[in-house]
Amino acid sequence: MKIALFSHCAIDTITINDSKYEQIGGAACYGGITAKQFKFDVELVTKFGSDFPHKQYLSDNKINFENALSEKDTTKFSIDIVDSERTLTLENQCEPIEYTKINADGFLVSPIFHEISPETFEKIKNDSNFLFLDPQGFLRRTNSEKKIFLENTDVDLSKVNTIKVNPDEALHLTGSSDNEALRLLQKKGVEHVILTNKTEVSMLVKDRIYSITLPNKLIHDITGIGDIFCAAFCCTMLKEKDFLWALCFAGGATQAALDSKDVGLLKIPKKGSIETNASYFYNLIKYRSI
């Protein structure tokens, strides 16, 4: 099976307490490598500059990408992490993504900072049979110091099958950050609406909210955790056609990544640990009607 993933590659400088790490990242890398753990072919639609240090890393992992090299330098972030909170600063922005028709089983759209225009998004939606959206990059803006904040944004969610938001993103999409946000996103036509709030994960499907709780353990590097979640959900949904298993595999991948206590792409878990955690979560799913 094949997944098409739309997102910029990035170079992240991650600061945790007094330690600093420079890593390649972005949803393109975290999501792409996670999808390979599920034995998917990955068609990566991205842009990066000649300064991107690990083009060979993508090739070695058999991730396909064409026309990715830009004359502009790669998108770069500085990321300061304290517990489960992080502050992002935009250091550089690469050129936008261009879209040409792709045949894939599913599309995962996860912009990190305005690399996907509304016009490009419409073209992607028109070609997709199944589309998962992480809207973070549509909502992000920068202040005078280039620090990232979110701004209220109207995103056309028609033809989007699944969306994942955190409370802050939900607030800037709908004006609400709780169950009402889930209902409002559902009314826009989204079939599976996922809200991740640190260790709590909820998903609205029809008139039921399903939820799992990740074990509350010491968190180290949270960069890319959402991208791992999205790719795991998308791949499981495409293979199994079961949203509950997809939720559990996404939670299982997230927990396995956090358990690793590794930094950057090293935290992407293997399929075995994901499956073990998914089975654990499947037996603990809670649900309620709304």
N, C-alpha and C positions, 0 to 999 in steps of 0.2 A: 504494500500500500504506500501511497505517497501523500505527504503533507507539504503545502506551500506556506512558507513563513515570511511575513513582511515586517521588517524592522531593521534599524541601523545596527551594525556592529559598533562597539564602543571601546574606548580605553578608559578604565576606571582606576583612579587612585583612591584606595580605600584606607581610611584611618580608623583604627580600633584602639581606644585608649592611647598608648604611646607608640603603637606599632603602625607602620605604613606599608601598604602593598600596592603594586601596580599590576593590574590584571586586564586581560581582554574581557569584554562583557557585552552587555546589551541583550535584549530578548533574542536576537538572532543567534547568539552563541549559546546562551543557557537553554533556550527552547529547542534549538537545533540538535544539540548534543543529547538532550533528554529524549527527543523523538527517536534518535538512533538507538537508544536503549530499548525502545519498543519495536525495533526492527523495521522502522519506517524509512523509506527513501525521503530525503529532505531536499526540497527546492527552495533555496534561500534567495529572497529578493531583497537586496541590501546595497549600501554604498559605504566604502571606506577609502581612506587615502593611502598613499605610498608609505605613510608612517605606521600603518597597521602592522604589528610585529608578527602576527601568527596566521597569515594567509595559508601557510602550509598546514597548520593545525586543522583548519577546516577541511582541507583536501584529504589529509590523513584520516579524518573521521568520515570520509566519503559523503560530505555535504556538498551538494551541487550549487554553484553560483556562477552567474554570467553577467558581464557588463557591470561588475561591482566596483571596479577601481575608479576613483574620482580624482580630479585634479586638486580638489580641496582635501585638507587633512581630515582625519577620522573624528567623529563626534567624541568628545571627552568630558568626563565628569570627575569632580572631586566629591567623595562621599565620606562624611563623618558619621560614625555609628556609635551611639550610646544606648546600651541595652537593646530594646526593640525599636528604637527611634533612630532616624537617620536624616541628615541634612545634605541636600544635593546642591552643587554649584556647577553650572555649565561652563566649561573651559573652552570648548570649540564645537561648532556645528557643521557637519558635512552637508553635501548637497542632497536635495530630495530624491526619493526613490522613483524610478520610472517603472511602469507596468506594461508587460506584454502578456498575451493570453497564455495561461498555464492550465494543463490538464492534471488535476490532483483530486484525491478523495476528499480532502478537507483543506480549508484555508485558516491559518492562524495569523491574525492581524494584531500587532503589539508595538505601536510606535513608541519611541522613547523621548523624542522632542520634534514634533512637527515635520517629520520626514515624509509623511503621507498626506497629500492634499485631499480636500473633499472630492475633487474630481477623480483622483486616483482611487480613492476609497469606493466611489460609485462603480468604477470599472471592475474592481475586485469583487464587489458584492454581486454584480451581474453575472460573473463567471463561476461563482461558488455554489456548490451543492450543500456544503456545511461550513458555516463561518463562526469562528470563536473570536471574540474581541476583548482585548484588554485595552481600555481607552486612555490609559495614563498619559501618553504622549500628546493626545489631543487637548488635554486640559492644562498642561504645564505652561507656565510663563516664567520670565525671569525679571527680577527687580534690578535696580541700578548697580548692585554688587554681583549680578549674575546668579544669585541664589534662586532656586526653583520654588515657585509656589503654584497653587492651583487657582483657576479662574472659572466662573460659571460659563459653561459652553454648551451649545445646542448641537448634539451629534445625531445625525439621522441613523436610527437603529433598524430601519426596515431591512429585511433579509438577513439580519443577524440572528443566529440560532442560540448562541450562548454568550453571555457577558460576565466578566469577573470585575468586581469593584471592591475597594475598601470603603469605610464610612466616609472619609473625606472626599473621595472621588464620587461616591453616590450623592453626597450633599451638593456638589458642584454640577452634577448632571440633572438632579431632580428637585433640589431644595430640601430634601429629607435624607436622613442617614440611617433609618431603621427599617422596619417591615414595610412602611409606607413607600420607601424608596424602591423596594423590591417590586411592589405592586405597580408603581409608576413606570418602572423599566419594562415590566411585563406588558403593560398597556401599549407600549411602543412597538410590540410585536415579538419580543424576545422570549423564546421557549424556556430556556434554563437561565435563571438569574442568580448569580453567585455573589455572596457578600462574605469577604474574609476580614475578620476583625481580630488580628493577632492569633490567638489559639482557637478562636471560635470561627467555624465555617458553616454558613447557611446557604441553602439553595431552594428557591421557589420554583416549583413546577406545577402548573395548573393551580389548584387551590390548596396545595400542601407545601410547607416549609420543612425540608430535611436538614438535619444538622449533625455535625461531628465536632469533637473537641480534641485538639492535638494535646498530647501530654505536656504539662507545663514544666519544661526543663530549661536549664541555662542556655540562652541564645548567644551565639557568637557572631558570625557574619550572615546578615539577612539579604545581602545583595543577590538578586537573581532568583530568590525564593518564589516570588510570584510567577516568574517565567517558567520555572520548573513545574509549578502547579498547573499552569495553563496547558503546557505541552502534554503533560501526563493525562489530564482530563480529555483533551482533544483526541489523542491517539487511542485511548481506551474507548471513548464514545464511538469513534469511527470503526473500531474492531468489534466491539461487543454490542453496540446499539442499546446500551443499558446505562441510563444516567446515574443510577445508584452506584454501580461498579465504577463508573467514571469518577464520581465524587470520591469514592474510597481510594482509588488509585492515585488521584491527585493529592489527597491528604497523606497517603502513604509515601509518595515521593517527597512531599514537603518535609514530613517528619524524618525520613531517612537522610535528607540533605542536612537538616539541623543537627541530627544525631552525630553526623560525621565530624562536626566542629572544624571543618576545613574552610579555607578562604577561597573565594572566586569559583572558577569552574571545577576545582578539585572536589567541591561538595556535591556535584551531580551524582546521584546514587545509581547503583547497578539494579538491574531488573529484579533480581532475587530479593533484595531488601525491600523494594517497593511492593512486591507481591505479598510478602509476609505482613507488612504493615496494613496493606489493603484488606486482607482477610480479617485482621484485628478490628479495623474500623467498621467493616461490613456488619459485624455482630453487635455493634454499639450505636448504629444509626438511630437517631430520634426523629420523630416527625410530629407535626401538629397541623391541623387544618386552619385556614384563615378565611 
